[in-house]
Amino acid sequence: MSLLALVRKNLLVASRNKRFWATLVVLPLILAVAAGLVTNSVSFLNVSPFAITSPAVWGDLSPSTKLPILLDSPVVDSIEWRKQFWSRYPHVTPAPDGVRIFANISDLAAAEFDSHANDTTFPGGYRVHNASGSLEEVTAVTVTVMYAPDSPLVLPLMVKDLVATVLAWRTGNESGPAPVLRETQAPVNNKHVDAAFTWGLFGPLMMSYAIGFFVAGYTTVIVDEKVSGTKELLLLMGCPIGTWWASFFVVHYGIWLVVAGGSLGIVYSFGLVVVTNNTVLAPVLFLLVSGAALILCSYLLSFLFDTAENCARVVRIIVSLIVILPYVLITVILHNPSSPALQTALCVLPTYALYRGWTLLGLYIYTRAPITPGTLLAAHNQLIQLIGVQLAVSLGAALAIYVLDMRSRAAATASSMVAADPESGPCELPATADADVVAEAVRVAAAECLDPLRVVGVTKAYGSGEERKVANKAVSFGIAQSEVLGILGPNGAGKSTLLKIVSRAHAPDSGAVVLDGRLGVCSQQNSLWDELTGREHLEIFAAVKGVPSAAVPAAIAELAEVTGLAEHLAARTETYSGGTKRKLALALAFLGDPPVVTLDEPSCGLDPASRHAMWSIIQALQPGKTILLTTHAMDEAEALCSRVAMLVGGELKCIGPIQHLKSKFGASVRIEVTAPDDVAVDAIQADVAAAFPAARLDHEHFGTLVYSIPRATAVLPDLLRTLLHAVVDVHNVVDYSISQSSLEQVFLRLCRQSEDDA
C-alpha cells in the first residue's frame, strides 16, 4: 500500500515538473529524430572511383620469381577456381571461412552479384579486362573490384591481394615496362554500409548526449528529497527504506522505458539499419538492462552531494567525461581501439556502455554481420557481453546502496528499540547531577515504568580523539500518556541529536529508547513537496502510516477542521504561507492517531498571532497523546508543557513541572510597583528600601519600579504582607505584583552555571 502511494507521489511530482519532462523525455526524443535525419541525409562513402597506379615504385623493385597469372585459360565463376587461385599464390591472405570471393565475374555474374548484395556469402569478386595474350606480351592488366558495400572491410583485403599479385607477376626484363594495376571501385548497393558508417559517426553520440540529463535528473531528485527532509520524514513515519528506493526506481524506470521505446520507434521509422537489419531483440534487450544500471548508478551518485544545485551541475560534467575519457584512454593512451576486451571492461560505466551499445549495433551492420536471434546470445557477441556487464553493474550498485543507506538505518532502528535492562539500575550520572534528574533516571530504568516513551541512559558522540564531541550524555526521561515534555536548551545543546535518536534516525552509542507504538513527527523544517496539494500530502502519508483506505477521508476531514486547513487542501503547497505549511506539517504528524508525537519547534518562524493559533491546535490534538517538544521559546513551553527538561552541553540539568523549577532554581523574587500620579517616586523608593533591605532596583520606567530580592531571604507570604503594609497602603498604590523568577531566568541561570563549570 505504501509503495503504491509513493509511486503515485513520484509520478505526480514528476508530471507537474515541466523542466523534468523537458530534459528527461522531450530532449532525448528530439535527439533521436536528429540522429535519424543525419544518418539518412549525410553520405560519406559514396566517393569517386580511384586508381592504384604506381609504376615508379614497382619498377624499382627487384625481380621476383616468375609466377604465371591465370590469364591463358577460360575463367569461370566457381569456388573451385577461387581455391586454385589462392593455392597458386600462397602469399595472398586467405578469405575467411564461409566467405566466397570470386576471382572473375562476367557481366551475367555481376548482375547476379548485385542481386545478392545483402547476402553475407557474396562479399566481393574481380573482373579481369584485357586478359588475352601470353604472359610475356601483357604489360598491364585492369581489374575491376566488385564488392558488397555492406562489407567494406573486404575491399582493403582484395586490394592488398591484388597488389601482392602484381609484385609477384614480374618479367625478367627490368628495362621493359613495369606492369601496372589499375583498380576501379564498383560499389554495389551502397545504401546500408553508408547508413551504418554515418550512424557510427553521429548516432551513438546523439543518442547518448541526453544521458547526462538523465543521470543529473535522477540524481538530483534523490538529493533534493534528502536535503528537503521529505525522505527522513517518510522513514520516521514508518516507510521502509527499501520501499522508498523502490518507488523511485519504478517511476524512473518507467520513464526510461517510455523514452527508450520512443527513441527506438523513431530510429525504426527512419529505417535505420541498426534496427531494421539487426534483430529487434538486440536493441530492446540492450536498452532494458542498460536503463536499470544507469538509474541505480545515478542513485549511487546521490550519496556524494548535499545540495541539489551542485549535483545537477557537477553530474553533467562527470557524465560527459565518462563518455569521452574511455575513448581517449583506448585510442590515444593505449593505442588499442580494436580491443573488444578493453571496450567491454570499460562498460562498467553505464553512460559509456550506452554509447558503446549503440556503436556496436551499427558496427555489426558495417562489418556485414547483422545480429540475428541465433547470434545474439553467442558468447563471442560483444553486445551480449556488454549486457552481461550491465547486469553485474546493476547488482553491484544495488548492493552498494544497501550498504550505504539501508544497513545503517536498520542498525539505528534496532539499536534504538532495545529495551532497558531492569537489573542495570540508573545510568551513571555526574556527581553534581540534580536530584530530580537522578530520580527520573531511576524511575525510567525500573521494570514497572510503563511510559509510552522512555529514554534510558542515551549517550551519543561524534568524531574521535580531540575532535570528539559528546552530543548527549546519559540522558534519561520518560513521558506518560497525555503528557507533554518540553526540552529546552541553547543552540548546540544536543536537542536535535536527541530527537533523531528518539525517532530512530540515529543510533545511540549506549542506552536505549523504548517506544510503544507508532510515531508521529513534526520536524522544524517544512518537509513538503511543492508540486502536491495538501490533500495529496495527507493521502500519501495516510497510506505510509497504514491508515485503512476507508478511514482516510474522515481522518483528513477531522484534521482539516481542527487545523483550519479545509480551505487550503485543494491548493499546491508552493502557494501556502509559512503558517499554513506549519499547520500541514502538524496535521501530518497527528495523522493516523499515533500514540507518540515529536514536535521540533512547531511555531518556529511564525508571527505572534500565528504562534498562539498553533498552540491552540496542539492543545486540541494533545489529549491522549505522548508528546516530546523542543523549543527555544519559554512562553511556548509554559503554554504547552506539563513538564520541562533543560538540556545544556548534552546533559540534563533539571526536569520537572515548570512551577517546581521556578521555585527550585529561581534566584530571586520580583517586586513591581507603579507609583500613583500624585506620589513621588523617591518616597516609594525610600519605603521599599526600608522594608526590604536586600532589594535591588533593577530598573525604573515612567513611575514603575522593578526590584529583585534574593530568594534566600524571601518568603512569598511575608513579602506580600510587608509590601502591602509598608508601601501599598501608605502610598495608595493600586498597581503592584510579586512574582517568582521566570522560566527564562531559570534557563539563563543554568546555562551560566554550566559555562562556569566548564
N, C-alpha and C positions, 0 to 999 in steps of 0.2 A: 504493500500500500504506500509506504513512504517512498519507494523507488519510483512508482508511477507519478507521485506528487512532485518529486524533484525533477523528473524528466519533463513534466508539464511546465514546471518553473523555468527550466533551462530553455525550453522551446519558446516560451512567452518572452523571456528576456532577449533571446537571440532574434526573434521575429520583429521585435519593436526597436531593434538597434540597426538603423539604416547603414551605418558605417560597417558593421559586422557583415551584413549581406553584400554590400558593395565590394568589399575586399576578399571575402571568402567564397562568394558564389558568382557574382557578375563578372569580376575581373578574370578568373580562370576560364570562364566560357568565352569571353572576348578573345583571350589569347589562343584558345583552341581554334576559333574561327580564323584568327590571323595566321596560325600555323597552316591551316588548310589552304588559305588563299595564297600564301607564299609558296608552298610546296607545289601547288598546281600551276602557278603563273610564272615561276622563275626556272630557267633551264640552264644547266652548267655543262652537260655532257654532249650536247648536240653541236659539236665543233666541226670545223672543216677538215677534210682528209689531209693526211700528212704523208710525206715520203721519207724513207730512210735511204739516203744517197751519200755514201762516204767512200768514194773510190780512193781518195788520197790515203786515208788511214789503212784501208785494206791493201793498197798497193805496196805499202812499206813493210807489210808483214812477210815473214819468211815463208817459203812454200811449204805446204803441209802435204801429207800423204794423199795421193790421188784417191778420191773416193767417188766412184761414179754415182751421179744422181739419177734416179729412175725416171728418165725422160724418153728413153728409146722404146718403151713398150706401152701398150694401152694402159691407161689408169682407170680403175673402176672405183666406185664409191662402196667400199666394203670394209668391214672390221679386219678382214684378213690382210688387206693392203696396208691398213694402219699398223698392224703388227709387224709386217715386213719392213715398213718404213722405219719404225723405231728400232728394230733389230739391226737394220743396216747402218744406223747412226747411233751407236750406244752412248755418245756424249750428250745426246738430247735427253732432257728430263722427261721421264715417262709421265703420261697423263694419269690423273687419279683413277683409282679403281671405280668402275661403273660409269666412267665418262668417255664418250666417244668423240674423238677429234678426227674429222675426215681429212684425208690428205689432198684430195682433189674433188672439186664439186662442179659438176656440169650445170648448165642452165636449168635443166629439169630438177636436179638435186638441190640447187639453190632455192628454187621455188618451194620445194618440199621442206627445206631447212627453215625458210621464213614462216611457213605454216606451223612449224613445231618450235617456234622461238621460246615458248614458255615451258618447254619440256626440258627437264634437267639433264636428259641424256643427249641433248644436241647443243653443247655449248660453243662449238666452233668448227671451222674447216678451212681448207685452202683451195683457191682456183689458180692453176698454173697457166700462164699465157706464153706464147712464142716458145713452145716446148718441142719444136720439131728440129731435126738435125742431130748430128753426132755431138758428143760432149766437147770435142776439140773445136768445133765450129761455133759453139754457143758462147757469146761473150756477155750476155745479160739476160736475166730472167725476170719477168714481172709476175709477182704473186699477189693475188687479192686475198686478204684475210677476211673470212666470213666468221662472225661470232655473234652470239646472242647477248645483247646489251644487258640483259638481266644477270649475266655472269661476267662483268667487266674484268675480273681478275684473270680470266682466261686469255685476254688479249696480250698482256705482257709476257705470259708464258709462251704463247705462239710466236711472238716477235723474237723472243730470246732463242727459240728453237731454230727459226729461220736464219738468224744471224750466225748461229753456230754452224748451220749447214753451209752457208756461204764461205765461212772461214775454212771449212773442210774441203770445199769444192775449189781447188786451185789447180791451174795448169802449171806445167813445169817451166813455161816461158815467162820469166819475170819482166821481159821488155814488152810483152804484149799487154793488151788492155786488161785491166782488172775487172773481174765480174762485179756487177752492180745489182743490188736487190732494191727494187722499187716496191714499197709496200703501201697499199692504199686501204684505208678503212672502208668497210662496207657494213655499217651497222644495220642490224635487223631488229625492228620493233624496239625503239629506244625509250618507250614511254615509262616502263616500270623501273628500269635502272636509273633513269633521270630523276623520277619522283623519289626513289629511295635515297639517292645521293643528296638531293635538295633537302629532304626530310632530315637526313643526318646532320646537315649544317644548321638548320633552323628549328626543326620540330622539337627535339628534346629541350633546347634552351627555352623556347617559348612556353612549352607545356610545364616546364619546371620553374619558370620565373615566379609564378604565383605561389610556389611552395613557401617562400619567405613570409608571405602574408598569412598563409595557413598556420604555420608554426607560431608566428607572432600573435595571431589571433587566439589560437588555443591556449598558448602560454599566458597571455595577458588576462584572459578570462579567469584562469585559476589564481593568478597572482592577485587580481582585483578582489576575488572572493576572500582571499586570505587577509588582504590589507583592510578591507571594509569591515571585517569581523563577522560576515554572514556565515562563513564556513564554521568558525568557532561556535557561533550561536546555535547553528543546526546540530552540531555534535553535542553541545551541552544539553540541548533539549531532548536528546535521545536518539539522534540519527546515527546509525552505524557508519563508520568511516568508509567501509567498503561500498556501502550503498551510495554515499556521496560521490565517490570516484566513478562508480558505475553509471550514475545518472548523467554525468558529463560525457563519458565515453559513448553511451547510447546516442545522445544527441549529436555529438561531434562526428561520430562515425556515420550516422545517418546523413548529415550534411556532406560528408566526404563522398558517400555513395551517390548522392544527387549530382554533385559536381563531377565526379569521375565518370558516372554514367552519361551525363550530358556531354562531357568532353569526348568520350568515346563515340557517342552518337554523331557528334559534329564531324569527327575525323572520318567516320564511316560514310556520312552524307557527302563528303568531298571525294569519296572513292580512293582514299589514300591507301597505299599498298600495305602499310603497317597493320591494317585491319583486314582489308579485302583479300590479301594474298596469304597472310598468316591465319591459322585457325583463331576464331574469335575467343576461344578459351584462353589463349596466351595472354592478351592484354587484360582480360577480365580477372583471371587468377592473380596476375601481377599487381593489379590495382587493389584488389581486395586485401591482399596481405600487406602490401606496402602502406596502405592507408592506416591500418592498425598500428604498424611500427612507428609511423610518423606521429600519430596522435599520442601514443604512450611516451615517446621520447620528448614530445612537446611538454607533456605533464612533468617529466623528469627535470626539464629545464626550469620549471617554475620554482624549484627549491633554491635557485641561485639569486632570486630577485626579491626585493622588499617593496618596490613601488611599481605600479603598472606602467608609468611613463617611461622609466628606464628600461623596463622589459620590452616594450614594443619597439623602442629604438635600437637596442643592442641586439635583440634576437634577429632582426632583419639582416644586420651586418654579419652576424655569426653564420646564418644560413647561406648568404652569398659566398662567404669564404669557404664553407664546407663544400659547395659545388665547384668552386674554382681551384682550391688548393690540391685536391686529389689529381686533377688534370695536370697541374704544374708539377706535382711530385712524380707522376708517371712519365710525362713526356720530356720535361726539362731536367729534372734532377736525376731520375733513374734511367732515362733514355730507353724506356721499355714499354711503349704504348700498346703493344700487342700481347701483353701478358694477361691471359684470362684469369689466372690465379690471383694476381695482384689486384686486378679490377674487381673481382668478386670479394676479396678481402676488404677492400675499401667500402664495400656496400654495407658495412656495419653502420655507416652514416646514412640514415633514411633519406635525407634530401639528395645525396649523391646517388643512392640506389634508384630513386625515381628517374633521375637524369639518365643513368646507365640503362635502366629498363627500356625507356623509350628509344634509346640509341640502339639497343640490341634488336628491338622489333624491326627497325629499319635495316640493320646490318644483315639480318638473315635474308631479307629480300635482295639486298645489294650483292650478296655473295651467292645468289642463285640457289638458296636453300631455305625456302619458307618453312615455318613451323607448322607441322601437322599434328593432329591429336596423338598420333603414334610417337612422334619425336619429341613432343612437349615434355614428357616425363622421363626422357632418356637421361642417364646420369651425366653424359657429356654436354648436355644442353646448358649453356651459360645462363639462360633465363631462369630455368628451374633451380639452378644453383643460387641465383640471386634471391629467388623466392624463399628458398630454404634459409638463407642468411637472415632475411627479414622476419621469418617466423622465430628464429632464435633471438633476434633483437627485441621482438615484441615480448617474449617471455622474460628476457633479461631486464627490460625496462619495467615490466610489471613487478618483478621481484624487487628491484631497486626502490620502487615507490613504496612497496610494503615495508622494506627495511627502514626507509627514511621517515615514514609517516605512521603507518598502521601499527607497527610493533611498539613504537614509543608510546603511542596513545593507549594501546592495550595494557602496557606496563603501568601507565599512570592510573588507568581505571582500576586495575587490580590492586595496586598499592593503596589507593585512596579509599577503598572499600573494606579494608581489613578491619575486623572488629578489635576493640581494645581487649587486652588480656585482663580479666578481672582480678587476677592474682598479683599483677605487677604493681598495683598501688599508684599513687600520683607520680607524674613525671618529675624529673629533677629540676628544681627551680632555684633561682638565686637566693641566697640567704636573706637578701633585702626585699624579697618579694612581699607584696601586700598580703595581709591575712585573708582578704576576700578572694584574691587570685588563687592562693593556696587552697582555700576551701572549695572553690569551683573546680580545681583540678582533681581534688579528692572525690568530689561528687560525681563528675562525668566518668571517672575511671572505675567507679563502683558498678558491679554487675546489675544492681537494681535500678540504675539510671535508664529510663526509657524515653528520654527526649528524642524527638524525630530527627534532630540534627545534633551530632556530638563531634567535637573536635578534641582529640586526645593527644596531648604532647607533641603537636606538629612542629617539626623543625625543618627549615629549608634554607640552603645556602647556595650561592653561585660563585663560580671561579675556584681558584685554588691558590695556595701559598699566600703571598702578600696581597694578591688580588681577591682573596676570598671575602665575600660579603654575606653576612647572615641576614636573610630577609625576615625569617620567622624563627623564634627561639622558644621552644617548649610552650607553645600556645595551647591552652585548654579552655573550652567553654561548651556549654550545652544550651539549646534553645527549646523551650517547651512548646506544645501546641498552643496556637492563638497568641504567641508571644512575639514581639519584635525586638531584636537585639541590635543596637546600633554600634558600629565600630568606628571610633573617631581616631584620628591621627594625622600628623603633619605629612607633607609630601615625602615619599621615601621611607615611610614607617613600616611598609610591608603589607598594607591593606590589599592592594591588587594581587599580590602573590598569594595571600591567604584566600581570597575569593577564587582564584584559579585552582587552588588545591581543593577547596570545598566543592567546586563544580567539576572536579575530576579532569581538568585540562592539564594540570601538572601533578606529578607525584611528589610527596614529601620525602625528605631524606630519612626521617624517622617519625614515628607517631602514626596516627590513623584518623580518618574521617568516616564516621558511621552515618549513613543517610538512609532513612526509612522511607522508601517510595520514590516517586519521580521528582524531578527538579525543574522549577521554572526560573528563567534567568532574564533579568533586565540589565543589560550592560550600559556602561557610561556612554559608549558610542552608539549612535543610532544605526544599527546594522540592518539596513533595509535595501531593497532593490528599487532603484528609481523607476524602472520600467513597469513595475507591478502596482496594482491598486491595493488599497488597504484590505479589501475583502479577499483578494487573491493571497495576500500575505497570511491572513488568518486561516484560509482554507489549506494552504500548504503546511503551515505549522500544526494545524489540527491533525493532518494525516501523519506527520512525523511523530507527533505525540501519541498517536494511536487512538484518537477520538473516533468513535463509530460514525460512519458516514451519515446515518440518520439523525445523529445528535448535533452535527456540525452547525446547521442553520440556526438552531435555538441557542447554541453556545455563542455564536457570533453576535446574534441579536442582543443577547443579555449583556455581553461585554461592551457592545457599541452603545447601549443605553447608559451603562454605568460610567463609561469613559467619555461620553459625548462625541463619539466617532461616527454616529449613524449617518450624518450628512456628508461625511468625507469618504465613505467606504468605496464609492464608485470611482474616485479620482486616483490618479497615479501619485505615488508618494513624492515624486520630484516636485509636485505642486504644493506639498504640505509646508506649513510653518514649522518652526522649531518645536513649539508646544504640541502641535498635532502629532509630530513624529514621536515625541516622548510618550504621548498617550498611546500610540500604536505599539511602541516598544513595551509599554507596561501591559497592554492587553495581551500581547504575545506571551509574556511571562506568566500571566494568570490563566491563559487558555488551557483547557483540559483539566482544570481544577487540581493542579499539583499540590501535594501536601507541604512542600518546602519551596520557598522562593528566595532568590538573592536579588537585591536591588543595589546597583552600584551608582550612587549619586543620582537618584531618579529625577531630581529637579534641577540638575546642572544646566546652566545657560539660560534659565527661564527668568522672565521678569517677575516681580513680587506677586502680582495678581495670578499669573500662571502657576507659580510655585504653590500658592495656597490652594488653587484648584487641584493641582496634582496631589497634594497631601490629602485632600478630601476624597479623591478617587482611591488612594491607597487605603485609607481608613474604611472605605466602603467595601473594598475587596479583602481586607485583612482577616475578618472573623474565621476562625478555624484553620488559619494558615500559620506555619512556622516561617518567620521572615528574618533574614540576615541583611542588614542595611549598612552601607558605608556612606559617609558624608563628611563634608567639611563644614557644613552649616549647623551651628549649635541650635538655632531655632528649629531647624528641621528635625534634629534629634529629639528636642523637647516636645515637638508636636506629635511625633510618630512612635517613639521608642518606649517600650516597657522597661528595658534596662539598657545601660550603656557600658561599653568596654573601651578603654583608651589604650591604643597601641602606639608605643614610642620606641624607636630603634629596634623594632621587631619583637619587643616584649610587651606583654600585658601589664600595664601599670596599675590598673584598677578595674573593677567590674561591679555593677550593682545598679539599683534604681537611681534615677537622677537626683532625687531629693537626698538620698543617702550619701551620694558622692559629694553633693554640695555641702552637706553637714560635716562630712569627714575631712574633706580636703580644702574647704573654703578657708582662706587665710584671714578673712576679716568680715565684719558686718557693715553694711552700707546704710547710712542715715541720710535722708534727703529732706530738706526743709525749705519752703518758699516763704519769704517774708511778705506780710501784707504791705500795701502801698504806703500806709501811714507809719510804719515801723522801720527804724533804721537798721540796716543790715549789721552794723557794728554791734548793736545791742544784743542781737541774736547770737552773733559770734562769741561774744563775751560770756553769755549764759551757757552756751554749748560747751565752751572750753572749761567752765567751772563745773558743769555736771558730768562731763566725760573727759577727764584729764588725758587719756590715751588717744583721744580722737585726733585724726589728721584731716585737714581740709584738702580735699582733692581738687576741687575747682569751684568757682563762683561764676554765675552767669545770669545777669538780669534779675538779681534778687534771689536766685535759687542756689542754695548751699549744699554741697555734697561732701559728706565726711565718711571716712573709713575707720573702724575701730578694730584692733586686733582681736581675733576670735577668742584667744586665750583669756582675755579679760572681759568678755562679753557674754552675758546670758540674755537671751531674747526677751523673756518676760520682764526682767529687771530693767533692761534698756528701754522698753516701751513705757514702763511706769515713770522712769526718770525723765524721759523725753516729754511726756505729757505734763508732768508736774513742773519741771524747770523751764520749759521752753514754750510748748504749745499753749498752755493755759495762760502763761504770763503775757505772751505777745499776741494772743488770739490768732495763732497760726491755723489756717484751715487746710493747707496742702502739705502733707508730710508723709514719710514712709520709712520703714525699716525692712531691710531685705538681706538675705544671705548672699554670698558670692555667687556670681552667675556661673553657668556651666563653662562658658568661655574662659572665665578667670581660673577655674579649676584646671582646664585644659592647658592654659599657658603656664600655670604653676608647675604642673607635672612635666611639661616639656623643658622648662628651665632646670628643674631638678635633674632630669636625665642628662642635659648638657653639662651640668656641674659634675655629675658622677663620672661622665666620660672624660 
